[in-house]
Amino acid sequence: MYRVFYRLPVPVRRRLVRLAVPKYIVGAVTLVRDTEAEGAGRLLLLRQPPGHSWTLPAGLLQRGEAPVVGAARELAEESGIRLSPDALRPAVPNAVVHAKGWVDMVFEAAVPASRTDLVVDGAEVFEAAWHPLDDLPRLSRATANLLGYYGIGPNADHARAGRVTGSGPTDGGTATESGPTDGGPATESGPAAGDAGTSR
């Protein structure tokens, strides 16, 4: 069987692999902390449509885009905070794999809130604000689930016990599917970005 497979032209092999291998929707998420905050610290959160809860800066990767580059791009687009990808560090865990076929690639950054202008477009994002980690506002389910993996918010204990289930990509963007032979999956953000998807 393998001999037959490897005799096929490379484009044909790639197509067959894509048909057979599970596909994932991948999102890039950034946890941004305030370096000036005291006590438990403060985290940047976004209020997005429909506006009932708060989410994290996150979104879909563009085809061929490195996750850290996508995270920096989404952070700038949604909050006005422009950081080099080199200023973002992988969170631990860096990838959160959710049960329904999506993956959140999560990064961390820290900036001084008093010297950082937050700019939102009023359409995709209604409001961006800093919130104390020990007094978070109402979070979307996806965001609460994702933050739980990092010991933050109402689901922190559940995530440590492995009982958190993801709620879907948070960015209503267009996801592109790609298998392992295509340079990795393209993204739709997972449970960290919004009510409809990546941790939002």
Phi and psi in degrees as GROMACS dihedral restraints (atoms count N, CA, C in turn):
[ dihedral_restraints ]
;  ai    aj    ak    al  type     phi  dphi    fc
    3     4     5     6     1   -65.4    20    10
    4     5     6     7     1   -36.4    20    10
    6     7     8     9     1   -61.9    20    10
    7     8     9    10     1   -41.4    20    10
    9    10    11    12     1   -63.7    20    10
   10    11    12    13     1   -44.3    20    10
   12    13    14    15     1   -58.9    20    10
   13    14    15    16     1   -48.6    20    10
   15    16    17    18     1   -75.7    20    10
   16    17    18    19     1    -7.9    20    10
   18    19    20    21     1   -85.2    20    10
   19    20    21    22     1   -13.6    20    10
   21    22    23    24     1   -72.6    20    10
   22    23    24    25     1   152.8    20    10
   24    25    26    27     1   -59.6    20    10
   25    26    27    28     1   148.7    20    10
   27    28    29    30     1   -55.6    20    10
   28    29    30    31     1   -45.1    20    10
   30    31    32    33     1   -59.0    20    10
   31    32    33    34     1   -36.6    20    10
   33    34    35    36     1   -68.5    20    10
   34    35    36    37     1   -42.3    20    10
   36    37    38    39     1   -61.2    20    10
   37    38    39    40     1   -41.9    20    10
   39    40    41    42     1   -62.2    20    10
   40    41    42    43     1   -42.7    20    10
   42    43    44    45     1   -63.3    20    10
   43    44    45    46     1   -40.9    20    10
   45    46    47    48     1   -65.1    20    10
   46    47    48    49     1   -40.2    20    10
   48    49    50    51     1   -63.5    20    10
   49    50    51    52     1   -43.1    20    10
   51    52    53    54     1   -61.1    20    10
   52    53    54    55     1   -34.7    20    10
   54    55    56    57     1   -72.0    20    10
   55    56    57    58     1   -31.4    20    10
   57    58    59    60     1   -94.9    20    10
   58    59    60    61     1   -27.7    20    10
   60    61    62    63     1   -90.8    20    10
   61    62    63    64     1   139.8    20    10
   63    64    65    66     1   -57.8    20    10
   64    65    66    67     1   144.2    20    10
   66    67    68    69     1  -109.1    20    10
   67    68    69    70     1   148.4    20    10
   69    70    71    72     1  -125.1    20    10
   70    71    72    73     1   147.0    20    10
   72    73    74    75     1   -94.8    20    10
   73    74    75    76     1   129.0    20    10
   75    76    77    78     1  -119.3    20    10
   76    77    78    79     1   132.2    20    10
   78    79    80    81     1  -122.5    20    10
   79    80    81    82     1   154.2    20    10
   81    82    83    84     1  -112.0    20    10
   82    83    84    85     1   129.5    20    10
   84    85    86    87     1  -128.5    20    10
   85    86    87    88     1   143.5    20    10
   87    88    89    90     1  -125.9    20    10
   88    89    90    91     1   128.1    20    10
   90    91    92    93     1   -95.3    20    10
   91    92    93    94     1   112.7    20    10
   93    94    95    96     1  -109.9    20    10
   94    95    96    97     1   120.7    20    10
   96    97    98    99     1  -105.3    20    10
   97    98    99   100     1   154.9    20    10
   99   100   101   102     1   -89.7    20    10
  100   101   102   103     1   117.7    20    10
  102   103   104   105     1   -70.0    20    10
  103   104   105   106     1   -16.9    20    10
  105   106   107   108     1   -93.3    20    10
  106   107   108   109     1    -7.7    20    10
  108   109   110   111     1   -71.9    20    10
  109   110   111   112     1   145.9    20    10
  111   112   113   114     1  -102.9    20    10
  112   113   114   115     1   173.0    20    10
  114   115   116   117     1    66.3    20    10
  115   116   117   118     1  -132.8    20    10
  117   118   119   120     1   -69.4    20    10
  118   119   120   121     1   -18.8    20    10
  120   121   122   123     1    99.2    20    10
  121   122   123   124     1   174.4    20    10
  123   124   125   126     1  -130.9    20    10
  124   125   126   127     1   149.0    20    10
  126   127   128   129     1  -124.3    20    10
  127   128   129   130     1   141.0    20    10
  129   130   131   132     1   -77.4    20    10
  130   131   132   133     1   127.6    20    10
  132   133   134   135     1  -129.8    20    10
  133   134   135   136     1   156.7    20    10
  135   136   137   138     1  -120.3    20    10
  136   137   138   139     1   145.6    20    10
  138   139   140   141     1  -109.6    20    10
  139   140   141   142     1   116.7    20    10
  141   142   143   144     1  -120.9    20    10
  142   143   144   145     1   165.2    20    10
  144   145   146   147     1   -55.1    20    10
  145   146   147   148     1   140.0    20    10
  147   148   149   150     1   -81.2    20    10
  148   149   150   151     1     1.5    20    10
  150   151   152   153     1    92.1    20    10
  151   152   153   154     1    10.1    20    10
  153   154   155   156     1   -84.4    20    10
  154   155   156   157     1   -16.5    20    10
  156   157   158   159     1  -148.5    20    10
  157   158   159   160     1   173.6    20    10
  159   160   161   162     1  -108.8    20    10
  160   161   162   163     1   150.6    20    10
  162   163   164   165     1  -135.6    20    10
  163   164   165   166     1  -176.2    20    10
  165   166   167   168     1  -107.4    20    10
  166   167   168   169     1   156.2    20    10
  168   169   170   171     1   -63.0    20    10
  169   170   171   172     1   120.8    20    10
  171   172   173   174     1  -166.2    20    10
  172   173   174   175     1   163.6    20    10
  174   175   176   177     1   178.1    20    10
  175   176   177   178     1  -177.7    20    10
  177   178   179   180     1   -79.0    20    10
  178   179   180   181     1   146.1    20    10
  180   181   182   183     1   -78.0    20    10
  181   182   183   184     1   146.7    20    10
  183   184   185   186     1   -80.7    20    10
  184   185   186   187     1   157.2    20    10
  186   187   188   189     1   -57.8    20    10
  187   188   189   190     1   128.2    20    10
  189   190   191   192     1    78.7    20    10
  190   191   192   193     1     1.2    20    10
  192   193   194   195     1   -82.0    20    10
  193   194   195   196     1   134.7    20    10
  195   196   197   198     1   -68.2    20    10
  196   197   198   199     1   141.3    20    10
  198   199   200   201     1   -54.4    20    10
  199   200   201   202     1   -41.6    20    10
  201   202   203   204     1   -67.7    20    10
  202   203   204   205     1   -33.1    20    10
  204   205   206   207     1   -69.2    20    10
  205   206   207   208     1   -41.3    20    10
  207   208   209   210     1   -63.8    20    10
  208   209   210   211     1   -38.5    20    10
  210   211   212   213     1   -63.6    20    10
  211   212   213   214     1   -44.4    20    10
  213   214   215   216     1   -64.5    20    10
  214   215   216   217     1   -39.7    20    10
  216   217   218   219     1   -65.2    20    10
  217   218   219   220     1   -47.6    20    10
  219   220   221   222     1   -63.8    20    10
  220   221   222   223     1   -38.0    20    10
  222   223   224   225     1   -60.0    20    10
  223   224   225   226     1   -44.6    20    10
  225   226   227   228     1   -66.8    20    10
  226   227   228   229     1   -43.2    20    10
  228   229   230   231     1   -64.8    20    10
  229   230   231   232     1   -37.5    20    10
  231   232   233   234     1   -94.5    20    10
  232   233   234   235     1   -24.0    20    10
  234   235   236   237     1  -125.3    20    10
  235   236   237   238     1   -12.9    20    10
  237   238   239   240     1    85.3    20    10
  238   239   240   241     1    -4.0    20    10
  240   241   242   243     1   -82.8    20    10
  241   242   243   244     1   114.6    20    10
  243   244   245   246     1  -105.4    20    10
  244   245   246   247     1   112.4    20    10
  246   247   248   249     1  -126.2    20    10
  247   248   249   250     1   147.1    20    10
  249   250   251   252     1   -67.0    20    10
  250   251   252   253     1   145.5    20    10
  252   253   254   255     1   -52.9    20    10
  253   254   255   256     1   -29.0    20    10
  255   256   257   258     1   -66.0    20    10
  256   257   258   259     1   -19.9    20    10
  258   259   260   261     1   -83.1    20    10
  259   260   261   262     1    -9.1    20    10
  261   262   263   264     1   -96.4    20    10
  262   263   264   265     1   138.1    20    10
  264   265   266   267     1  -118.2    20    10
  265   266   267   268     1   146.6    20    10
  267   268   269   270     1   -62.3    20    10
  268   269   270   271     1   133.2    20    10
  270   271   272   273     1   -75.3    20    10
  271   272   273   274     1   165.1    20    10
  273   274   275   276     1  -120.6    20    10
  274   275   276   277     1   109.0    20    10
  276   277   278   279     1   -75.2    20    10
  277   278   279   280     1   151.7    20    10
  279   280   281   282     1   -80.2    20    10
  280   281   282   283     1   -32.1    20    10
  282   283   284   285     1  -122.2    20    10
  283   284   285   286     1   129.6    20    10
  285   286   287   288     1  -113.5    20    10
  286   287   288   289     1   115.6    20    10
  288   289   290   291     1   -96.4    20    10
  289   290   291   292     1   124.7    20    10
  291   292   293   294     1  -102.6    20    10
  292   293   294   295     1   157.6    20    10
  294   295   296   297     1   -65.0    20    10
  295   296   297   298     1   -28.0    20    10
  297   298   299   300     1   -98.3    20    10
  298   299   300   301     1    22.3    20    10
  300   301   302   303     1    95.2    20    10
  301   302   303   304     1    25.5    20    10
  303   304   305   306     1  -131.4    20    10
  304   305   306   307     1   158.4    20    10
  306   307   308   309     1  -131.4    20    10
  307   308   309   310     1   133.2    20    10
  309   310   311   312     1  -101.5    20    10
  310   311   312   313     1   122.7    20    10
  312   313   314   315     1   -93.8    20    10
  313   314   315   316     1   117.4    20    10
  315   316   317   318     1  -112.8    20    10
  316   317   318   319     1   134.4    20    10
  318   319   320   321     1  -127.8    20    10
  319   320   321   322     1   162.7    20    10
  321   322   323   324     1  -124.9    20    10
  322   323   324   325     1   150.3    20    10
  324   325   326   327     1  -150.2    20    10
  325   326   327   328     1   162.5    20    10
  327   328   329   330     1  -142.2    20    10
  328   329   330   331     1   133.2    20    10
  330   331   332   333     1  -140.1    20    10
  331   332   333   334     1   156.6    20    10
  333   334   335   336     1   -79.8    20    10
  334   335   336   337     1   117.6    20    10
  336   337   338   339     1   -60.5    20    10
  337   338   339   340     1   -37.1    20    10
  339   340   341   342     1   -68.1    20    10
  340   341   342   343     1   -20.4    20    10
  342   343   344   345     1  -113.4    20    10
  343   344   345   346     1    18.0    20    10
  345   346   347   348     1  -122.9    20    10
  346   347   348   349     1   115.5    20    10
  348   349   350   351     1   -81.8    20    10
  349   350   351   352     1   130.6    20    10
  351   352   353   354     1   -99.7    20    10
  352   353   354   355     1   125.4    20    10
  354   355   356   357     1  -127.9    20    10
  355   356   357   358     1   123.0    20    10
  357   358   359   360     1  -122.8    20    10
  358   359   360   361     1   159.6    20    10
  360   361   362   363     1   -90.6    20    10
  361   362   363   364     1    -8.9    20    10
  363   364   365   366     1    78.2    20    10
  364   365   366   367     1    -3.2    20    10
  366   367   368   369     1  -115.4    20    10
  367   368   369   370     1   -66.5    20    10
  369   370   371   372     1   -71.2    20    10
  370   371   372   373     1   -33.7    20    10
  372   373   374   375     1  -131.3    20    10
  373   374   375   376     1   124.3    20    10
  375   376   377   378     1   -80.8    20    10
  376   377   378   379     1   -38.1    20    10
  378   379   380   381     1  -157.3    20    10
  379   380   381   382     1   143.3    20    10
  381   382   383   384     1  -125.3    20    10
  382   383   384   385     1   134.8    20    10
  384   385   386   387     1  -155.8    20    10
  385   386   387   388     1   157.8    20    10
  387   388   389   390     1   -91.5    20    10
  388   389   390   391     1   134.8    20    10
  390   391   392   393     1  -129.7    20    10
  391   392   393   394     1   137.2    20    10
  393   394   395   396     1   -61.5    20    10
  394   395   396   397     1   136.7    20    10
  396   397   398   399     1   -63.9    20    10
  397   398   399   400     1   -25.4    20    10
  399   400   401   402     1   -95.1    20    10
  400   401   402   403     1     8.1    20    10
  402   403   404   405     1  -150.9    20    10
  403   404   405   406     1    60.7    20    10
  405   406   407   408     1   -75.6    20    10
  406   407   408   409     1   150.1    20    10
  408   409   410   411     1   -76.2    20    10
  409   410   411   412     1  -176.4    20    10
  411   412   413   414     1   -63.5    20    10
  412   413   414   415     1   123.4    20    10
  414   415   416   417     1  -101.2    20    10
  415   416   417   418     1   150.5    20    10
  417   418   419   420     1   -63.2    20    10
  418   419   420   421     1   156.5    20    10
  420   421   422   423     1   -60.1    20    10
  421   422   423   424     1   -42.2    20    10
  423   424   425   426     1   -62.0    20    10
  424   425   426   427     1   -42.5    20    10
  426   427   428   429     1   -66.1    20    10
  427   428   429   430     1   -44.9    20    10
  429   430   431   432     1   -59.5    20    10
  430   431   432   433     1   -41.0    20    10
  432   433   434   435     1   -64.2    20    10
  433   434   435   436     1   -46.0    20    10
  435   436   437   438     1   -65.3    20    10
  436   437   438   439     1   -46.7    20    10
  438   439   440   441     1   -60.5    20    10
  439   440   441   442     1   -29.4    20    10
  441   442   443   444     1   -58.1    20    10
  442   443   444   445     1   -32.6    20    10
  444   445   446   447     1   -65.3    20    10
  445   446   447   448     1   -18.7    20    10
  447   448   449   450     1  -109.5    20    10
  448   449   450   451     1    17.2    20    10
  450   451   452   453     1    71.9    20    10
  451   452   453   454     1    25.8    20    10
  453   454   455   456     1  -119.0    20    10
  454   455   456   457     1   138.7    20    10
  456   457   458   459     1    83.0    20    10
  457   458   459   460     1  -172.9    20    10
  459   460   461   462     1   -67.3    20    10
  460   461   462   463     1   -20.4    20    10
  462   463   464   465     1  -102.1    20    10
  463   464   465   466     1    12.2    20    10
  465   466   467   468     1   -57.6    20    10
  466   467   468   469     1   -47.6    20    10
  468   469   470   471     1   -67.1    20    10
  469   470   471   472     1   -37.9    20    10
  471   472   473   474     1   -66.2    20    10
  472   473   474   475     1   -40.3    20    10
  474   475   476   477     1   -65.3    20    10
  475   476   477   478     1   -40.1    20    10
  477   478   479   480     1   -63.0    20    10
  478   479   480   481     1   -31.9    20    10
  480   481   482   483     1   -84.9    20    10
  481   482   483   484     1    -0.7    20    10
  483   484   485   486     1    77.2    20    10
  484   485   486   487     1    25.5    20    10
  486   487   488   489     1  -106.1    20    10
  487   488   489   490     1     1.9    20    10
  489   490   491   492     1   -80.7    20    10
  490   491   492   493     1   135.5    20    10
  492   493   494   495     1  -114.9    20    10
  493   494   495   496     1   140.0    20    10
  495   496   497   498     1   -74.1    20    10
  496   497   498   499     1   163.6    20    10
  498   499   500   501     1  -121.0    20    10
  499   500   501   502     1    12.8    20    10
  501   502   503   504     1   109.4    20    10
  502   503   504   505     1   163.3    20    10
  504   505   506   507     1   -59.5    20    10
  505   506   507   508     1   149.0    20    10
  507   508   509   510     1  -105.1    20    10
  508   509   510   511     1    -0.7    20    10
  510   511   512   513     1  -113.5    20    10
  511   512   513   514     1   105.5    20    10
  513   514   515   516     1   -60.0    20    10
  514   515   516   517     1    26.6    20    10
  516   517   518   519     1   -76.0    20    10
  517   518   519   520     1  -178.5    20    10
  519   520   521   522     1   -90.8    20    10
  520   521   522   523     1   122.0    20    10
  522   523   524   525     1   -90.7    20    10
  523   524   525   526     1   145.2    20    10
  525   526   527   528     1  -118.7    20    10
  526   527   528   529     1   138.8    20    10
  528   529   530   531     1   -98.5    20    10
  529   530   531   532     1   137.5    20    10
  531   532   533   534     1  -146.9    20    10
  532   533   534   535     1   145.4    20    10
  534   535   536   537     1   -94.2    20    10
  535   536   537   538     1  -178.5    20    10
  537   538   539   540     1   -63.5    20    10
  538   539   540   541     1   -17.3    20    10
  540   541   542   543     1   -88.5    20    10
  541   542   543   544     1     2.1    20    10
  543   544   545   546     1  -114.3    20    10
  544   545   546   547     1    17.7    20    10
  546   547   548   549     1    85.7    20    10
  547   548   549   550     1    14.6    20    10
  549   550   551   552     1    99.4    20    10
  550   551   552   553     1   163.7    20    10
  552   553   554   555     1   -70.4    20    10
  553   554   555   556     1   147.6    20    10
  555   556   557   558     1   -92.5    20    10
  556   557   558   559     1   170.4    20    10
  558   559   560   561     1  -123.0    20    10
  559   560   561   562     1   155.3    20    10
  561   562   563   564     1  -131.3    20    10
  562   563   564   565     1   135.1    20    10
  564   565   566   567     1   -70.1    20    10
  565   566   567   568     1   148.4    20    10
  567   568   569   570     1   -85.8    20    10
  568   569   570   571     1  -156.5    20    10
  570   571   572   573     1   -57.6    20    10
  571   572   573   574     1    -1.1    20    10
  573   574   575   576     1   -95.0    20    10
  574   575   576   577     1   -10.0    20    10
  576   577   578   579     1  -101.0    20    10
  577   578   579   580     1   -25.2    20    10
  579   580   581   582     1  -177.7    20    10
  580   581   582   583     1   174.9    20    10
  582   583   584   585     1   -62.4    20    10
  583   584   585   586     1   -31.7    20    10
  585   586   587   588     1   -90.2    20    10
  586   587   588   589     1    -4.7    20    10
  588   589   590   591     1  -177.0    20    10
  589   590   591   592     1  -133.0    20    10
  591   592   593   594     1   -39.5    20    10
  592   593   594   595     1   143.2    20    10
  594   595   596   597     1   -29.6    20    10
  595   596   597   598     1    54.1    20    10
